[in-house]
Amino acid sequence: MNMKGNQEKKEVIVPVIVPLDADLGLDKEGVSRIFSYLYANGATPFILGTTGEAASLSYELKRQYIKEAAINRPIGGKLYVGILSNTLEESILLANWAFENGVQQVAATLPNYYKLTEQQMEGYFTDLAEKISPELILYNIPATTGMSIPIDLIDKLSRNPKIVAVKDSERDLERVDRSLELWRDREDFKHYMGWSGGASHSLIQGSAGIIPSTGNFAPSIYKEMCEAVEQGDEETALSLQKVSDEIGRVYQSDKLLGESLWALKVIMRELGLCQAHMMPPLYPLGEEDAEKVLASFKEVVRKSNLKLNLISHA
């Protein structure tokens, strides 16, 4: 494995869930608790992504979440915002609203109703980059869009000065290696790994950071993983990857993506971070399912001696 370039500081970016109250409005106290926890553990929040149920949220709720996230960001702290939408105009409006609230970089997937040609993909991201105030991160996630953004196209788009990074959630280590051969030494374009299972591999190969959903409740795993790679300690990084894989299976195994997001919130509810309400068309499973998730979670925490570093909100 190539350790070149790994002395640079690696980013832990957490794709944050959307904390909802019983009326399916934004739970502002939940935002405060989650953000305090993440920032205290060296992680940067990324809201309104896939884990954040962005496809199911109203435009107004998205605006509220951006505003509340900005309020809970400490001075000097980073914040990333997803502008995922099938409507170009809405993505532009959200991006510029985020910019007005101090956000410097936003992430966009492809619109996912129509299958797009490579030329259409290029046109969409170019139009978006030209019409928004913040810088743009390309977000590749075939699991939800049904399309993979070709590496050659990403490389072409990366020459646009407004397009500064890619978050790649495609589960393909060969793709990671090809990508980092192109971009690991670029100062003007970053690669972020959006698939938890490829976190340590990507960091070791030269990725600028990782965006793991498990970081919602266990950011310390990924902070330690990044620090290990920065220090050239590949063995520790790979060991932490095994912990990440095991704890990820607790809420992801044998579940559809939407079900796993509910299970993730169940764990976070247990830790006092938020409630477990879901925005339709996603719905909670039963309490028996919740008990199984928590029993598995507690067993993994015990076996791995995992320290969650929760902060008090008394």
N, C-alpha and C positions, 0 to 999 in steps of 0.2 A: 504493500500500500504506500501511496505517495504522501509523505508528511510535509511536502513543500508548502510554504506560505502559512503554516498553521500557528505561527507565533502571534499573528494578529488576533485581537479580541473577537471572540465568537459571540453571536447574539442568541439568547433564548427568547423567543417570541411565542406567546401563548395565544392560541385562537380561542378567545373567551366565549363561554356560553352566554346566552341572554338571560339574565335573572328576571323572572316574571312573578307578579303577585297573583293572588287567587282570581282577580278580575282580568288577568292577562294584560295588565299594564306593566310598565317598567318598574321593577323593584329597586328603587334608588338606594336603599340601605344595602341591598345585595351588591350593587355596583361598588359601593364604598368598601365593603368587606373584601370583596374579591380583588379589587385594585390594590388595596393596602397590602394584602397577602402577597400578590405577585411582585409588586415593586420591592417589598421588603426582602424577597428571595431572589432578587436580581433578574427578574423577568419583565419583559415588555408586553403589555396587552395588545392584541389585535382583535378588534370587535367587528361584528357584522360580516363574518365569514361563514363557512359551511357549518362549523360547530356552533356558531351564533344564530342559527336558524334564519339567516338573512332572507332566504327566498320566501319565507312565510310572514315577514314583518311588514306592516304598513310603512309608507314613506314617513308619516309623522312620527311613528315610534322610532324609526331609525334616526331621525333628527334629534329626538329626545335623548336617545342613547349616546349619540355623538357628543351632545352638550354635556350630559352627566359624566361621561368618560373624561372629557376635558377638565371638568371641575375637579375630578379626583386624580388627575395627573399631577405629580409633584413638580416643582420648579426644576427644569432641566430634564425631566423624564420624557421618554419617547412614547408615542402612541401611534398605532397603525389602524386604519379604517378600511373595511371592505366596501366597495361600491357596486356590489353584485346586483345586476338588474338586466332584464331583457329589453329595457328601454334606454336608449342612448341618452335621452334628455334627463331621465331620472338619475343615471349614473353621474352625469355632469353636475347636476344640482347638488347631489350628495357630496361629490368631491369638493366642490367649492364651499359648501357649508362646513365640511371638515376643515378646510383650509382657514376659513374665518375663525374657527375654534382652535387654531394653532397646530393643526396636523400638516406635516410636510410631505408625507408619502401615503398614497392610497393604493389598494389592490383591486384588480378587476379580473373576473373570469370572462370567458366568451358568453354571449347570450346563448341560451340552450334550448330554444324551441325549434329552430331550423338547423339542419345540418349545413355547415358552412364550408366553402372552398378555402384553400390557403389564401387566395387573393382577397376573399371577403374577410378572413381573420385579420390579415394585414391592414385592410382598410379600416376595420372597426377600431383596432388598437391605435392606429395612427390618428384617426379622427378624435378619439377620446383623449389621447395625449395632448393634442393641439388645443383642445377646448377646455381643459381643466387647469386650475391654478397650481395644485400640488404636483409633485412628481408621481409617476405611475409605476407600480409593480405588476407585472404580468402574473396571473394566477392560473396554473395549469392543473385541472382536476377532472380527468375523464370520467371518474365515478359518478359525477353529478351532471356534467355538461354533455357527456356522450361523445366528446371529441378530444383528441390530443393535439396540442399545439406543436407542430414539428420543430425540432431543435434548430434546423437551418433557418426557419422563420424567426424564432426567438433571437437567434444571432443577428439576423438582419435588423429586427426591430431594436435590438440593443444599441444600434448606432444612433438611434434617435436620442438626443440629449435629455429629453423629458422622461424616457423609459430607463429606469435605473436598476431594476432587479427582476428576478423571477422567483415566485414561490411555486415549486413543483411538487405536487402531491401524487404523481404517477408512481405506481409501485414497480419500479424497474431500475435495478442497480446498474445495468448496462447503460441505460439512459443517463443516470447520474454521472457515470464515468466519462461518457462522451461529452456531457455538458461541462464538466469541470476541466476537461482537457482544453476547452475553448475559453473558459471564463475565470479559472481560479486565480489567475494573475492580473485580471482586469481591476483597475481601481475605480472605474466608472460604471461598473455593472456587477451586481452581486447575485449569487445563487443561494436560495434558502430551501432547505429540505422540509416539505410539508407532510411527509410520511414518517411516522414515529419509528417504524421498523427499519428504516434506512438511516436513522439519525447518526449513529456513531460512524458508519461507513462514509457518509457524506462529509461529516466534519473532518475525518482523517484524510479524505481525498482533497479537501480544500474548500468546502462550502463555507459561506460566511456565517451561517446560523441555521437553527432548526426551529420548526413551528409545530410542536407536538400537543395534541389535545389533552393528553394525560397531564400536561403541565398545569391544567386548571386546578388540580389538587396536589400535585407532586412536582412543583417546579424545581425543587432542590436537586432532583435526579439529573436534570438537564444542565443546571448550572455546574454541577460537579463534572458532568461529561464534557462540557465545553472547556472547563479548566484543565481537565486531564489532557485533552487534545492539544491545547495551547502549550502545555508543558512537555509534549511528546510522549505522554504515558498512554500508549495504545491499549495496554492490558486493562487498565482501569476503565477506560472508555468502553471497551467491549464487555466488561463485566457489568457496567451500568446499563448497557443495552439489554442484557438479559433480564435485569430487574424491570426495565421499561416494558419489555415484551410481555413479561409475566403479569405485571399490573395492568397493562392494556387489555389483556385477554379477559380480565375480570368484568369489564363493562362492554367489550366488543364481541366476544366469542358467541357464535350462534345467534347473532342479532343483526337485523337490518340497521343501516346507518341511523335512521331516526330513532329506533329502539335503543341503540347504544348511546345516543345523546341524552335520552331520558335516564339511563342507568348512570351516566356520568353525573347528571344533576342529583341523583339519589345519593351518590357518594359525597358530593359537595354539601348536600343537605345534612348528612350525618356529621360533617365536619363544621357545621354552623356557618357555611359561606353563603348559602342561598336556599330557596325553595326548589321544588322539583316540578313546577308547572311547565307545560309544553304548549307551544302555539300550534293550533290546528293548521295542517292536517295531521300533525304529530300529536299523540295522546299518551298519557302515562299507562304503564302496565299495572298489574295488580300488586298489592302489598306483599303477597307471597313471593312474587318475582323480586321485589325490592329487598326482602329479607335474604334471598339467595345471593343477590349481588353483594350485600353488605357482609354476609358470612364469608364469601370468597375474598372480599377486600381485606377484611380483618385477618384472615389466614395468611394472605400474601404479605401484609405489613409485618405480621409476626415472624414469618419465615425469613424475610429479607432484612429484618431489623430496620425498616424504613423510617427515617426521621422526616416528618412533614413540615416541621418548623412553623406551625400555626401561630398566629399572633392573637393576643387577647383584645377583645372589643368591649371589655367591661367599662 
